[in-house]
Amino acid sequence: MKVSNVTVRRRLFIILLLAGVAFVSLAFRLAYVQLWKGAELAEKAENSWRRDIPYAAMRGEILDRNGVALAYNVSSPTVWVIPVQVKDQEGTAAALTGLLDMTKEKLLEKIKTKKMIVQLGPGGRKVTPEKAEEIRKLNLPGIVVAADNKRYYPYGDLAAHLLGFTGIDNQGLTGVEAAYDDKLSGIGGNVSFLSDARGNLMPNSTDTYDAPKEGLSVELTIDKDIQTVMERELDQAMTSLQADSAIAIAMDPNTGEILGMASRPTYDPANFRDVPSEVYNRNLPIWMTYEPGSTFKIITLAAALEENKVDLKNEMFFDPGSIEIGGAKLRCWKKGGHGSQTFLQVVENSCNPGFVTLGNRLGKETLFQYIKDFGFGKKTGIDIGGEENGILFKLSQVGPVELATTAFGQGVSVTPIQQITAVSAAVNGGTLYKPHVTKSLINPETGETVQTIEPEAVRKVISDDTSKEVREALESVVAQGTGRNAFIDGYRVGGKTGTAQKVINGRYSPNEHIVSFVGFAPADDPKIVVYVAVDNPQGIQFGGVVAAPIVHNILQDALTILGIPPRQNQIDRLYKYGETPIVTVPNLIGKTVSDLYEDLNMNFNLTSAGSGQYVIRQAPAAGTRVDRGSTIRIYLGDEDDISSPGS
């Protein structure tokens, strides 16, 4: 059938029209791809070619309150291989074998892998700077030494549980390292290059470097020197007492700042795997729960004073040695009791029947409300992980016996951090503060403080006047009562002993105790509170004998470190038979030899040098406090040679 010219022309027109539409569509598509999507597609293509070698960020430092670095990073590069770029696999493996502490076979396995980039681990991970430089000098094709670092703790096990430690990837795992990991970590960087699917470098491409950003530094409330003193004392206690464990905490009672926190047994954060996991996972000062014993009596005392249930100086109490409550006989620690005494002496003597009486006067609702207000029964909220709650009786479970035992610190379970926080509130004027170990966050590049952790008052528990009475009573405990081993001459120290039987298999052990002491100074204006607890010391198991001397030593050094001067109007220490009293050296200068023995009053020995009738110099100087029986050295001469008094 013959096709007409008109039909041919029509068909050609349609074909041309369709071709035109297709061309225009293609042009628009190309324009869209080139102009609108070009950058996006080019970026996707480049990303598919891009290979990154990570450069670890420098983790922020952890500093004490005076800027001393307790944890920081040291350079520890990591070695990578780009397999396709290695020209001599056997030679490269042989060259690295002696440097990376890996077998040649293991290195060859890494080098021959089909992956684009491979880390030469474990031997090539976090190597020393010296070893990294040796590898760089080999100039091996395909081998890259990337910046990396590892954590360093310059003081070994100092504050180990508080600081915590990091994992192989520099991630915080425990302690401050974990609690502030997001602030310390920083942002990693990398070196990027473009390669094809086989790993060959793309022609005319260049490497790019995205520098890592260092993490923030964390400034703690800890004083490194106070921490050192505390750990020294715990080490000595563990050696001499052969205890199961021991803890110590120092706090600024006016802010809640932790000045020191330590426990034994301990570990080196850089080698945490060398000890059992329970050693490094349990920060005992915030994790350990136990019956506190008589240090808890401070809470009962504060509540009774606030509620006007007792007159310490003028009200008498007779202690026969025990008290009958709910059919149970609750005994005093002193066999036969303390007899007739004021309630101040009840506190000095840590008399259980006296505190049972105070608990009964308060009643269970009031006493337990104060216990909760002082922070017991729930976490304090301290800014590190691992804190426990402690345990209190439910009010519905509290009968006469439970009320009585709670009043003297038995039957309740507390943590050391709860105990020191509550005592700080009792003596600081009555305000409970949230404890914290972090003071500020610092930008390491500028040195500027980017965040300050301010003291946080939780609540007012007792009045200023009540707190003053508590301080005075606890100062009397140290000077006149069971806490005499914490007495520091020239300073006013308050405190309270604690001795609690351990509960083993649901029963009180007659032979194992947790002994403790909490002390503070100066007693008229507390600047530091120290709490020490020793678990199952061998030998004598009384807080006043075991823990009080440890607190004495910590306080004595800490007061000097903090620059706190001696105080006036100290209560004189009561000396028992066999104890050596402290006496004041008199001024002997200008005295004649015949007058001396009247002034010395049998308190001192005397040695002399020189000739003459008058004392012209003496040592120790007048006003010095020394043990009775100490020797005074005098220098004799003529009246014209007399030096100024006290020299």
ZANUKOL-660082 format. One record per residue (C-alpha): residue in three letters; x, y, z. Coordinates in steps of 0.25 Angstrom, whole numbers, plus 2048, in hexadecimal, padded with zeros to 3 digits. Layout:
BEGIN
ALAXYZ;...
***
This chain:
BEGIN
MET800800800;LYS80680D7FC;VAL808818807;SER804826803;ASN80E831805;VAL80583880F;THR80682C818;VAL81582B817;ARG81683A81A;ARG80D838826;ARG81582C82B;LEU82283482A;PHE81C83F831;ILE81883683D;ILE82583083D;LEU82C83D83D;LEU823843848;LEU825837851;ALA83483884E;GLY833847852;VAL82C84485E;ALA836839862;PHE84184385F;VAL83B84E867;SER838845873;LEU84683F873;ALA84C84E872;PHE84385187E;ARG848845885;LEU856848883;ALA854856887;TYR84D851894;VAL858847897;GLN863851894;LEU85E85E89A;TRP8548598A5;LYS85A84C8A9;GLY86884D8A4;ALA86E8518B2;GLU8668468B9;LEU86A83B8B0;ALA87883F8AF;GLU87883F8BE;LYS8728318BE;ALA87C82C8B4;GLU8888328BC;ASN88282B8C9;SER88281E8C2;TRP8918208BF;ARG8958268CC;ARG89D81E8D6;ASP89F8238E4;ILE8AA8208EE;PRO8A68258FC;TYR8AE82E905;ALA8A982D913;ALA8A683991B;MET8AE83D927;ARG8A583A934;GLY8A484593D;GLU8AD84594A;ILE8A7843958;LEU8AD84D962;ASP8AC84F971;ARG8A785C977;ASN8B4862975;GLY8B785F967;VAL8C0852969;ALA8BD84895E;LEU8B983B964;ALA8B6835956;TYR8BA839948;ASN8BD83393A;VAL8CB82F934;SER8CD82D926;SER8CC81F922;PRO8CA81E912;THR8C381290B;VAL8C880C8FE;TRP8BF8098F2;VAL8C18028E5;ILE8BB8058D7;PRO8BD7F78D1;VAL8BC7FB8C3;GLN8C78058C4;VAL8D17FB8CA;LYS8DB7F88BF;ASP8E37ED8C7;GLN8DA7E58D0;GLU8E57DC8D5;GLY8EF7E78D7;THR8E57F08DE;ALA8E17E58E8;ALA8EF7E18EB;ALA8F37F08ED;LEU8E77F28F7;THR8E97E58FE;GLY8F37EA908;LEU8EC7F790B;LEU8DE7F390D;ASP8DF7E6916;MET8D87DE90B;THR8DB7D2904;LYS8DF7D38F5;GLU8D37CA8F2;LYS8C97D38F9;LEU8CE7DF8F2;LEU8CD7D98E5;GLU8BF7D58E8;LYS8BC7E38EB;ILE8C37E88DE;LYS8BD7DE8D5;THR8AF7E18D9;LYS8A57E68CE;LYS8A07F28D7;MET8A48008D3;ILE8AA8048E1;VAL8AE7FB8EC;GLN8B37FE8FA;LEU8C07F68FD;GLY8BB7F290B;PRO8BD7EE915;GLY8CC7F0914;GLY8CB7FD90C;ARG8C1803915;LYS8C580F91E;VAL8D480D91C;THR8DF815923;PRO8E382391C;GLU8F181D91A;LYS8EC811913;ALA8E281990A;GLU8EE821906;GLU8F6815902;ILE8EA8108FA;ARG8E981E8F3;LYS8F881E8EF;LEU8F68108E8;ASN8ED8188DE;LEU8E680B8DA;PRO8DB80D8CF;GLY8CD80A8D5;ILE8D180C8E3;VAL8CB8188EB;VAL8CE81C8F9;ALA8C28248FE;ALA8C182C90A;ASP8BC825917;ASN8BD826926;LYS8BB81F933;ARG8B7823941;TYR8C282594B;TYR8C182695A;PRO8CE82D95F;TYR8CB82996E;GLY8C881B96C;ASP8BD816975;LEU8BA82497B;ALA8AB82697B;ALA8A981A972;HIS89B817976;LEU897826974;LEU89E828967;GLY89B81B961;PHE8A1816954;THR89F815945;GLY89E80A93B;ILE8A780792F;ASP89F811927;ASN8A181C931;GLN89281B936;GLY89081D945;LEU88B81194C;THR88B81495B;GLY88C820964;VAL88D82E95F;GLU892829952;ALA88582394F;ALA87C82D956;TYR88283894D;ASP886830941;ASP87D839938;LYS88584593C;LEU89383F93D;SER892837930;GLY894842925;ILE891840917;GLY89A83790E;GLY8A083B901;ASN8A58348F5;VAL8AE8348E8;SER8A68328DC;PHE8AA82D8CE;LEU8A38298C1;SER8A581B8BB;ASP89E8128B1;ALA8978058B5;ARG8A57FE8B5;GLY8AB8088BE;ASN8B380F8B4;LEU8B581E8B6;MET8AC8268AD;PRO8B482F8A3;ASN8B683E8A6;SER8AF83C8B4;THR8B58418C1;ASP8B483D8D0;THR8AC8458D9;TYR8AE8468E8;ASP8A38498F2;ALA8AA84C8FF;PRO8A484590C;LYS89E84E917;GLU8A384D925;GLY89984A930;LEU89785393C;SER89F852948;VAL89884E955;GLU89C855962;LEU89984E96E;THR89685297C;ILE8A1849981;ASP8AE84E987;LYS8B9845983;ASP8C1847990;ILE8B5844999;GLN8B2838990;THR8C1833992;VAL8C08359A1;MET8B382D9A1;GLU8B9821999;ARG8C68219A1;GLU8BD81F9AE;LEU8B58149A7;ASP8C180D9A3;GLN8C780D9B0;ALA8BA8099B7;MET8B87FD9AD;THR8C77F99B0;SER8C67FA9BF;LEU8B77F69C1;GLN8B67EB9B7;ALA8A87F09B4;ASP89F7EB9A9;SER89D7F99A3;ALA89E8079A7;ILE8988149A2;ALA89A8239A4;ILE89382F99F;ALA89683E9A2;MET88B84999F;ASP88A8589A0;PRO87D8589A8;ASN8798669A3;THR878862994;GLY877853993;GLU88585398C;ILE88C84698D;LEU89B849991;GLY89F83B991;MET89A82D98F;ALA8A1820990;SER89F811993;ARG8A7805995;PRO8AA7FB98E;THR8AD803982;TYR8B3802974;ASP8BB809969;PRO8B180F95F;ALA8BC80C954;ASN8BC7FD957;PHE8AE7FB95D;ARG8AE7ED957;ASP8B87E9961;VAL8AE7E996C;PRO8A07E296E;SER8947E9968;GLU88E7EC975;VAL89A7F4979;TYR8997FE96E;ASN88A7FE96C;ARG88680197B;ASN88980F980;LEU88780B98E;PRO88581A994;ILE87881B98B;TRP87580C989;MET877805996;THR86B8049A0;TYR86C8009AE;GLU8668039BC;PRO86D8109C0;GLY86E80E9CF;SER8708199D8;THR8738249CE;PHE8648239CB;LYS8618299D9;ILE8658379D3;ILE8588369CC;THR8508329D8;LEU85783D9E0;ALA8548489D6;ALA8458449D5;ALA8448449E4;LEU84A8519E6;GLU8428579DA;GLU8358529E1;ASN8398579EF;LYS8388499F4;VAL84584A9FC;ASP84E853A04;LEU85C84EA03;LYS863855A0E;ASN858856A19;GLU850849A17;MET85583CA1E;PHE85482EA19;PHE857821A20;ASP85D816A18;PRO85D808A1F;GLY863801A13;SER8577FDA0C;ILE848801A09;GLU83C7F9A07;ILE8347FC9FA;GLY8297F39F5;GLY82D7E79FC;ALA83C7E99F7;LYS8487EDA00;LEU8507F79F8;ARG85E7F89FF;CYS868803A00;TRP8768009FA;LYS87B803A08;LYS8797F7A11;GLY8717FCA1E;GLY86E809A17;HIS872817A19;GLY86A81AA25;SER864828A28;GLN869832A1D;THR86483FA16;PHE85E83DA08;LEU86B844A03;GLN873838A09;VAL86982FA03;VAL86E8349F5;GLU87D8349FA;ASN87C8269FF;SER8738219F3;CYS86A81B9FC;ASN85F8129F5;PRO854813A00;GLY855822A00;PHE8538229F1;VAL8488189F2;THR8418229FB;LEU84382D9F1;GLY83D8259E6;ASN8318229EF;ARG82F8309F2;LEU82F8349E3;GLY8268289DF;LYS8278209D2;GLU82082A9C9;THR8298369CD;LEU83682F9CE;PHE8348289C0;GLN8308359BA;TYR83D83B9BF;ILE84582F9BA;LYS83F8319AC;ASP8418409AC;PHE84F83E9AF;GLY8508369A2;PHE8508279A6;GLY84881D99F;LYS84A822991;LYS856826988;THR85D83398B;GLY85E83697C;ILE86D83797C;ASP87283996E;ILE87982C96C;GLY87381E969;GLY871812972;GLU86A81897E;GLU861810987;ASN85481498E;GLY85680E99C;ILE84B8089A3;LEU84180D9AE;PHE8368069B5;LYS8288099AF;LEU8208119B9;SER8168079BA;GLN8217FD9BE;VAL8268059CA;GLY8238009D7;PRO8298049E5;VAL8357FC9E2;GLU8388019D4;LEU83680F9D9;ALA84080D9E4;THR84B8069DC;THR8498109D1;ALA84C81B9DB;PHE85A8169DE;GLY85D8129CF;GLN8598039CF;GLY84F7FD9C5;VAL8508089BA;SER85A8079AF;VAL8618139A9;THR86D8179A0;PRO87981E9A4;ILE87582A99A;GLN86882B9A1;GLN86E82B9AF;ILE8788369AC;THR86E83E9A5;ALA86483D9B0;VAL86F8409BB;SER87384C9B3;ALA8658529B3;ALA86484F9C2;VAL8718589C5;ASN8708629B9;GLY86486A9BE;GLY85A8609BA;THR85A8609AB;LEU85B8539A3;TYR863854997;LYS86484B98B;PRO87284598A;HIS87A84797E;VAL888844978;THR88884D96D;LYS88B85C96E;SER88B86195F;LEU88D85E950;ILE898865949;ASN89B86793A;PRO8AA862939;GLU8AD86B92D;THR8A9878934;GLY8AA875942;GLU89C87B944;THR89287494E;VAL886870946;GLN87D86B951;THR87E86C960;ILE87786296A;GLU87286B975;PRO86F865983;GLU860860983;ALA859861990;VAL84E856992;ARG84785B99E;LYS8488619AC;VAL8478569B6;ILE84A85D9C3;SER84C86B9C8;ASP8598729CA;ASP8588729D9;THR8568639D9;SER8618619D0;LYS86A8699DA;GLU8668609E5;VAL8698539DD;ARG8778599DA;GLU87A85C9E9;ALA87584E9ED;LEU87E8479E3;GLU88A8509E6;SER88884B9F5;VAL88783D9F0;VAL89683F9EA;ALA89B8469F6;GLN89483FA01;GLY88E8329FC;THR8908269F3;GLY89682E9E7;ARG8A28339EF;ASN8AC82C9E5;ALA8A78369DA;PHE8AB8429E3;ILE8B584C9DC;ASP8BB8569E6;GLY8BA8659E1;TYR8AD8619D9;ARG89F85F9DD;VAL89B8519D8;GLY88D84B9D9;GLY88983D9D6;LYS8828309D9;THR8878219DA;GLY87F8169D3;THR8808079D6;ALA8767FE9CF;GLN8757EF9CE;LYS8757E99C0;VAL8697E19BC;ILE86E7D49B6;ASN8637CA9B1;GLY8587D19B7;ARG85E7D29C5;TYR8677DB9CD;SER8757D79CD;PRO87C7D79DB;ASN88A7D89D6;GLU8897E19C9;HIS8867F09CA;ILE8867FC9C1;VAL88D8079C9;SER88C8169C5;PHE88E8249C9;VAL8898319C4;GLY89183E9C8;PHE89084C9C4;ALA8998599C6;PRO8998649CB;ALA88D8609D4;ASP88886E9D5;ASP8888719C6;PRO88A8639BE;LYS8928649B1;ILE8948559AF;VAL88D8489B4;VAL89583B9B3;TYR88E82D9B4;VAL8968209B5;ALA8908129B6;VAL8998059B7;ASP8927F89B5;ASN8967EC9BE;PRO8A47F19C4;GLN8AB7E79CB;GLY8AD7E99DA;ILE8A67F49E1;GLN8997F79DA;PHE8948059DF;GLY8938119D7;GLY89981A9E1;VAL8A68119E1;VAL8A780E9D3;ALA8A08189CA;ALA8A28259D3;PRO8B18259D2;ILE8B08249C2;VAL8A78309C2;HIS8B08379CB;ASN8BC8369C2;ILE8B383A9B5;LEU8AE8469BC;GLN8BB84A9C2;ASP8C184A9B4;ALA8B584F9AD;LEU8B485C9B6;THR8C28609B2;ILE8BF85D9A3;LEU8B38669A3;GLY8BA8719AB;ILE8B18709B7;PRO8B78779C3;PRO8B68729D1;ARG8AA8769DA;GLN8A887C9E7;ASN89F8779F3;GLN8A28689F1;ILE89C85F9FB;ASP8A7858A03;ARG8A9849A00;LEU8A5840A0B;TYR8B1836A0D;LYS8AE828A13;TYR8B8820A1B;GLY8C481CA13;GLU8C2827A08;THR8CC832A07;PRO8C6840A08;ILE8CA84CA00;VAL8CF858A08;THR8D3866A04;VAL8E286AA05;PRO8E3876A0F;ASN8EB882A0C;LEU8F8880A14;ILE90088CA0F;GLY905895A19;LYS90388BA24;THR90E888A2E;VAL91287AA30;SER90C879A3E;ASP8FE87DA38;LEU8FE873A2D;TYR8F9866A34;GLU8ED86EA39;ASP8E9872A2B;LEU8EB864A25;ASN8E285DA2F;MET8E784FA2C;ASN8E2850A1E;PHE8EF851A17;ASN8FD84CA17;LEU908856A17;THR916857A10;SER91F863A11;ALA92B869A0A;GLY934875A0D;SER93687CA1A;GLY92F887A22;GLN923889A2B;TYR91988DA20;VAL912885A15;ILE91588DA08;ARG90F8839FE;GLN9078779FE;ALA90286C9F4;PRO8F78699F1;ALA8F28779F2;ALA8E787B9FC;GLY8D98789F8;THR8DD86B9F0;ARG8D485F9F3;VAL8DC8529F6;ASP8DA8459FD;ARG8DB846A0C;GLY8E9841A10;SER8F0847A04;THR8FD84EA05;ILE8FF85DA06;ARG90D862A02;ILE91286FA09;TYR91E878A07;LEU92487FA13;GLY92A88DA13;ASP92B89AA1A;GLU91F8A3A1B;ASP9248ACA0F;ASP9248A0A06;ILE91589DA08;SER90E89C9FA;SER9008A09F7;PRO8F58979FD;GLY8F188B9F6;SER8FD88B9ED;
***
